[in-house]
C-alpha cells in the first residue's frame, strides 16, 4: 500500500473519477451555498491531509502560544504604558475601558500559520483575535469530501477523521452567554455584519446549525438594530441576547460611531458580544511584535518564550528605534530599508491581504514608498518565512491537472486556551487569502493507514 496519503489519493483519482468528482462537488457546493461571493469555496479535488502526530503537535504549539497571547492581553488591560505597543486608536481604548469584561478576552480566535517545508515547524504570521471566519464552511466542505466519489477508493485503505468546528463555536458562544448573564437559558443569537459581505453564505450555515441546537438565531445588520429600554432589538422585533459579531469593530465605528445602538447596548451590559471589544489589542498585528520584542520578555514564562522564539517570526512595529535581530542590535528603519527581500510589511489592523507589501515581490523604489508610509500609520514589519506547497488535482479546461499550491494552516482556537479544527487555504500566490481573490478553502482530515 502507498504510505503517503497524497500519493494514495492521487493513485485512485483516475481521469473518469476526477471528472465525476469535480461535477459532483461543484453541484453540491452550488446547492449548499458554499461560495465566497460568486466563487465556489473549493476548486480542487483533494482535501488537506495531516497525520495524527502532526495534528497533535500543532495543537500543542497552539496551546503554548495562546498562553503567551493571554499574558500579553491581560498586560494590555492592566498597564497603560504596555498597551501603547499595540497602537490602539483613542476610540478603541475608550471601548476597551468602558465595556464589561468577559471571562476571556478573545473567546473565538484563529492562529494563521505556515508549516516550514524544511523543518516541519509551524510559523505563526497572524493572530485573528476578533472575527475568525471559516468554521461553518470547513464543516460543510468536510461533509462533501467525505461523500465525494474520489473518497471511496481512498477510504478503503485509509481511516479518515474530520475536524468539526461548529460544535466548538456553538458551545463557546452559549457558554460565554451563560457566564455573562448567570443563567442557563438558551440565548437569542444575532449574527451581525453588513448586508453585502461575501461570507453571508457562511452566516446561513451557522444560523441553521444554531437553530438545530435549540437557539433562536437571525442574520442582521447594524442598521437594523435598535436599543431602547435596555433591550437590543432587530427590525423584526426579536430581542437579542447574544451577538455573534462578524462585523469588524473598526468598520462598525467608522460607519456608525460610538453612539450606535449595538455599541451602547454592549457598553451598558444589555447584550453579550462575542468577540468583545476587549479583543482588540490581541487582534492587532502588533500583538506578534509584542510577543517577539526583547523588551517584553519579563511578561512571559520560559516555556512561552521558547514557543515564541520557535514559532513566531521576528516582528516589530515600524518606528524609529533600535532593537535586536538574531541577537545583534540594529537601527530598525534603515535596516528595514536595506533588507527588502527578507521582509513583509503589514498594516496593523486590516484583513483580506489589504495593504500588505511583500518585499521580494516589489522593486526598491516601491519598497521605499511602503516604508515611508509605514512610518506614518501603524504598520508592522515581519521576517519572511518559507512557504510550504503541495500538489493538488483540479479539472482545468476539461482535463485533469496536478499543480503545486501554497498551503496555510490556521487552527481554530477556543476560550483563548486550546485549538481544535482548522481552516486550510491554498493558493498559487504568495498572498494566501480567499478574501484577496487568489485562494481556495479546503477541509482538513486526520488520516492514518488502515
C-alpha positions in Angstrom: 0.0 0.0 0.0 1.2 3.5 -0.8 2.4 5.1 2.6 1.9 8.7 1.5 -1.7 9.8 1.7 -1.3 12.4 -1.1 0.1 9.8 -3.4 -2.6 7.3 -2.3 -5.3 9.8 -3.1 -3.9 10.6 -6.5 -3.5 6.9 -7.3 -7.2 6.5 -7.0 -8.0 9.7 -8.9 -8.3 8.4 -12.4 -9.5 10.8 -15.1 -13.0 9.4 -15.0 -13.2 9.6 -11.2 -11.8 13.1 -11.3 -14.4 14.3 -13.8 -17.2 12.7 -11.9 -15.9 14.2 -8.6 -15.5 17.7 -10.0 -19.0 17.8 -11.4 -20.4 16.3 -8.2 -18.5 18.7 -5.9 -19.4 21.8 -8.0 -23.1 20.9 -7.9 -23.2 20.2 -4.2 -21.4 23.4 -3.4 -23.9 25.3 -5.5 -26.8 23.6 -3.8 -25.5 24.4 -0.3 -24.3 27.9 -1.0 -20.7 27.1 -0.4 -19.3 30.1 -2.1 -17.3 33.2 -1.3 -19.3 35.8 -3.1 -19.9 34.2 -6.5 -16.9 31.9 -6.3 -17.1 28.3 -5.2 -15.1 27.8 -2.0 -13.2 24.8 -3.2 -11.9 24.4 -6.8 -9.5 21.4 -6.3 -10.2 17.7 -5.9 -8.2 16.8 -2.8 -8.7 17.7 0.8 -5.8 18.6 3.2 -4.2 15.6 5.0 -2.5 15.6 8.4 -1.2 12.6 10.3 -2.4 12.3 13.9 1.1 13.1 15.3 1.3 16.3 13.1 -2.1 17.4 14.3 -1.4 16.7 17.9 1.9 18.7 17.6 0.0 21.6 16.0 -2.5 21.7 18.9 0.4 21.6 21.4 2.1 24.6 19.7 -1.2 26.5 19.6 -1.8 26.0 23.4 1.7 27.3 24.2 1.2 30.4 22.0 -2.3 31.1 23.3 -0.9 31.2 26.8 1.6 33.9 25.6 -1.2 35.9 23.9 -3.3 35.7 27.1 -0.4 37.2 29.1 0.0 40.0 26.6 -3.7 40.7 26.5 -4.0 40.9 30.3 -1.0 43.1 30.5 -2.5 45.4 27.9 -5.6 45.8 30.0 -3.7 46.4 33.2 -0.8 48.5 32.1 -1.4 51.7 30.1 2.3 52.0 29.1 2.4 48.4 27.9 -0.8 48.9 26.0 0.8 51.6 23.8 2.7 48.9 21.9 -0.5 47.6 20.3 -1.1 51.1 18.7 -4.7 51.3 19.6 -6.8 54.3 18.5 -8.3 56.5 21.1 -11.8 55.2 20.4 -10.6 51.6 20.8 -9.2 52.5 24.2 -12.5 54.1 25.2 -14.4 50.9 24.3 -11.8 48.7 26.0 -12.1 50.7 29.2 -15.9 51.2 29.2 -17.2 47.8 28.2 -17.9 44.9 30.6 -15.2 42.3 30.7 -15.9 38.8 29.6 -14.1 35.9 31.3 -11.9 35.6 28.1 -10.5 38.4 26.0 -10.9 36.5 22.7 -13.2 33.5 23.2 -13.1 32.8 19.5 -9.8 33.1 17.6 -7.6 31.6 14.9 -3.8 31.3 14.5 -2.8 31.7 10.9 0.4 29.7 10.2 2.6 28.1 7.6 4.4 24.9 8.3 8.1 25.3 7.3 8.8 22.7 4.5 12.4 22.3 5.7 11.9 21.5 9.4 8.1 21.0 9.8 7.9 23.8 12.3 4.6 25.9 12.2 5.3 29.7 12.0 2.5 32.0 13.1 2.1 35.0 10.8 -1.1 36.4 12.2 -3.5 36.0 15.2 -7.1 36.6 14.3 -8.5 37.5 17.7 -11.6 39.4 16.5 -13.7 37.7 13.8 -12.2 34.3 12.9 -14.2 33.0 10.0 -14.5 29.6 8.3 -15.9 27.2 10.9 -19.2 26.5 9.1 -17.5 26.5 5.7 -14.9 23.9 6.8 -17.5 21.6 8.3 -19.8 21.7 5.3 -16.9 21.1 2.9 -15.8 18.1 5.1 -19.2 16.6 4.7 -19.0 16.9 0.9 -15.4 15.5 0.7 -16.3 12.5 2.9 -19.1 11.6 0.3 -17.5 12.5 -3.0 -16.6 9.8 -5.5 -12.9 10.3 -5.1 -13.1 9.5 -1.4 -14.4 5.9 -2.0 -11.1 4.2 -3.1 -9.1 6.2 -0.6 -11.3 5.4 2.4 -10.9 1.6 1.7 -7.3 1.9 2.7 -7.1 4.9 5.0 -9.0 5.9 8.1 -10.3 9.5 7.6 -11.2 11.7 10.6 -12.8 15.1 10.1 -12.1 18.0 12.4 -15.5 19.6 13.2 -15.6 23.2 14.5 -19.2 24.4 14.5 -19.8 22.5 17.7 -17.0 24.3 19.4 -18.2 27.6 18.1 -21.7 27.0 19.4 -20.5 25.8 22.8 -18.2 28.8 23.3 -21.0 31.3 22.3 -23.6 29.7 24.6 -21.1 29.1 27.5 -19.9 32.7 27.3 -23.6 33.9 27.4 -24.2 31.7 30.5 -21.2 33.2 32.3 -22.1 36.7 31.2 -25.7 36.6 32.3 -25.6 33.9 35.0 -28.4 31.9 33.6 -28.8 28.5 31.9 -31.4 29.6 29.3 -30.5 29.4 25.6 -29.7 32.9 24.2 -31.4 34.5 21.2 -28.5 35.0 18.8 -27.9 37.6 16.2 -25.2 37.2 13.6 -24.3 40.8 12.7 -22.4 42.1 9.6 -23.1 44.3 6.6 -25.7 43.0 4.1 -23.3 42.8 1.1 -20.4 40.8 2.6 -19.3 37.7 0.6 -19.4 35.5 3.6 -23.2 35.7 4.0 -23.5 32.1 2.9 -21.5 31.0 5.9 -23.8 33.0 8.2 -26.7 30.9 6.8 -24.9 27.7 7.6 -24.2 28.9 11.1 -27.8 30.0 11.6 -29.1 26.7 10.5 -26.7 24.9 13.0 -27.6 27.2 15.9 -31.3 26.7 15.3 -30.9 22.9 15.1 -29.2 23.1 18.5 -32.2 24.9 20.1 -31.3 28.6 19.8 -33.3 31.3 18.0 -31.0 32.9 15.5 -31.2 35.7 13.0 -28.8 37.2 10.4 -29.0 41.0 10.6 -27.1 44.2 10.0 -26.0 47.1 12.3 -28.6 49.3 10.5 -31.4 47.0 11.5 -30.7 47.2 15.3 -32.3 49.5 17.8 -31.7 49.9 21.5 -34.5 51.2 23.8 -35.4 50.5 27.5 -32.4 48.3 28.0 -33.3 45.9 25.1 -31.4 45.5 21.8 -33.9 44.5 19.0 -33.7 43.6 15.4 -36.0 45.2 12.9 -38.2 42.0 13.1 -38.8 42.9 16.8 -36.7 40.0 18.2 -34.8 40.8 21.4 -31.2 40.0 21.0 -29.3 38.4 23.9 -26.0 37.4 22.2 -24.3 39.0 19.2 -22.1 36.7 17.2 -20.1 39.6 15.8 -18.8 39.2 12.3 -18.7 42.9 11.5 -15.3 44.3 12.2 -15.2 46.7 15.1 -13.3 49.5 13.2 -15.7 49.3 10.3 -18.7 49.5 12.7 -17.3 52.6 14.4 -16.2 54.3 11.2 -19.7 53.8 9.7 -21.9 54.2 12.7 -20.0 55.9 15.5 -19.7 55.2 19.3 -23.4 56.0 19.8 -24.7 53.3 17.7 -27.4 51.1 19.2 -25.2 48.0 19.2 -22.3 49.8 20.9 -24.5 51.3 23.6 -26.1 48.0 24.3 -22.8 46.3 24.8 -21.3 49.1 26.9 -24.5 49.0 29.1 -24.2 45.2 29.6 -27.6 44.7 28.0 -26.2 42.3 25.4 -23.3 39.8 25.3 -20.9 40.5 22.4 -18.6 37.7 21.1 -15.9 38.6 20.4 -16.0 41.5 22.9 -14.4 44.9 22.4 -11.6 43.8 24.7 -10.3 41.5 22.0 -8.9 44.4 20.0 -5.3 44.5 21.4 -4.7 40.9 20.6 -6.2 41.2 17.1 -3.8 43.9 16.2 -1.0 42.6 14.1 1.3 44.4 16.6 0.5 41.6 19.0 3.1 39.5 17.3 5.6 42.3 17.7 4.7 42.5 21.4 5.4 38.7 21.8 8.7 38.7 19.9 10.1 42.1 21.1 13.0 41.7 23.5 11.6 44.5 25.7 8.7 42.3 26.8 10.4 39.1 27.8 9.6 39.6 31.5 5.9 39.2 30.8 6.2 35.6 29.6 7.2 32.3 31.2 10.3 30.4 30.0 8.1 27.9 28.1 6.2 30.7 26.4 9.4 32.5 25.4 10.7 29.2 23.9 7.5 28.8 21.9 7.6 32.4 20.7 11.2 32.1 19.6 10.4 28.9 17.7 7.1 29.7 16.2 6.7 33.5 15.8 8.7 35.1 13.1 10.7 38.2 14.1 8.2 41.0 14.1 8.4 44.7 15.1 6.1 47.8 14.9 7.7 50.1 12.3 9.1 53.1 14.2 12.3 54.9 14.7 14.1 52.9 17.3 17.0 50.4 17.9 16.1 46.8 18.5 17.7 43.4 18.1 17.7 40.9 15.2 19.3 37.5 15.9 20.9 38.9 19.0 22.5 41.9 17.3 21.4 45.5 17.7 20.0 47.2 14.6 18.7 50.7 13.7 15.3 49.5 12.7 14.1 51.8 9.9 17.4 51.9 7.9 17.7 48.1 8.4 14.2 47.6 7.0 15.1 49.8 4.0 18.2 47.7 3.3 16.7 44.2 3.7 13.7 44.4 1.4 13.8 40.8 0.1 13.8 39.4 3.7 10.7 41.3 4.9 7.0 41.9 4.6 5.1 45.0 5.7 1.5 44.7 7.1 -1.0 47.3 8.3 -1.7 46.9 12.0 -5.5 46.4 11.5 -6.8 45.3 8.2 -7.9 42.0 6.5 -8.0 40.1 3.2 -4.4 41.0 2.4 -5.2 44.7 2.1 -2.1 46.9 2.4 0.4 44.0 2.7 3.7 44.6 0.8 5.9 41.5 0.1 9.4 42.9 -0.2 10.6 40.2 -2.5 7.8 41.0 -5.0 8.4 44.7 -5.3 11.3 46.9 -6.5 13.4 49.1 -4.4 11.5 52.3 -5.2 8.2 50.7 -4.3 9.7 49.4 -1.0 11.0 52.8 -0.1 7.5 54.3 -0.6 6.0 51.5 1.5 8.5 52.0 4.4 7.7 55.7 4.4 4.0 55.0 4.6 4.6 52.5 7.4 6.1 55.3 9.5 3.0 57.5 9.1 0.3 54.9 10.1 0.5 51.8 12.2 2.4 49.0 10.4 4.4 46.0 11.4 7.4 44.5 9.7 7.9 40.8 9.7 10.7 38.4 8.6 9.9 36.4 5.5 9.2 32.7 6.2 9.4 29.7 3.9 6.1 28.8 2.3 5.1 25.1 2.0 3.4 23.8 -1.1 1.7 20.5 -2.0 0.3 19.0 -5.3 -3.4 19.4 -5.8 -5.6 18.0 -8.6 -8.1 20.0 -10.5 -10.1 19.9 -13.7 -8.8 22.7 -16.0 -10.4 23.1 -19.4 -11.9 19.6 -19.1 -8.5 18.0 -18.3 -7.1 16.6 -15.1 -4.1 18.6 -13.9 -1.8 18.4 -10.9 -0.3 21.7 -9.8 1.5 22.7 -6.6 -0.2 25.3 -4.4 1.0 27.1 -1.3 -0.8 25.8 1.8 -1.6 27.7 5.0 -2.7 26.1 8.3 -5.0 28.1 10.6 -6.1 26.3 13.7 -9.4 27.4 15.3 -8.9 28.4 18.9 -11.4 28.3 21.7 -11.6 30.2 25.0 -8.1 31.6 24.2 -6.7 28.4 25.5 -6.8 25.4 23.1 -7.2 24.6 19.4 -9.3 22.1 17.6 -10.3 22.1 13.9 -8.6 24.2 11.4 -9.0 26.4 8.3 -6.8 25.5 5.3 -6.4 27.8 2.3 -4.3 27.1 -0.8 -3.2 29.5 -3.5 -0.7 29.8 -6.4 0.1 33.3 -5.0 2.3 34.1 -2.0 -0.6 36.0 -0.5 -2.7 33.0 0.6 -6.1 34.6 1.3 -9.5 33.8 -0.1 -10.7 37.4 0.5 -7.9 38.7 -1.7 -9.3 36.6 -4.5 -6.5 34.1 -5.1 -7.3 31.2 -2.8 -9.4 28.2 -2.3 -10.7 26.8 1.0 -10.3 23.1 1.9 -11.4 20.7 4.6 -8.7 19.0 6.6 -8.7 15.4 7.6 -6.5 13.4 10.0 -5.6 10.3 8.2 -3.8 7.0 9.0 -3.4 3.8 7.1 -6.0 1.1 7.9 
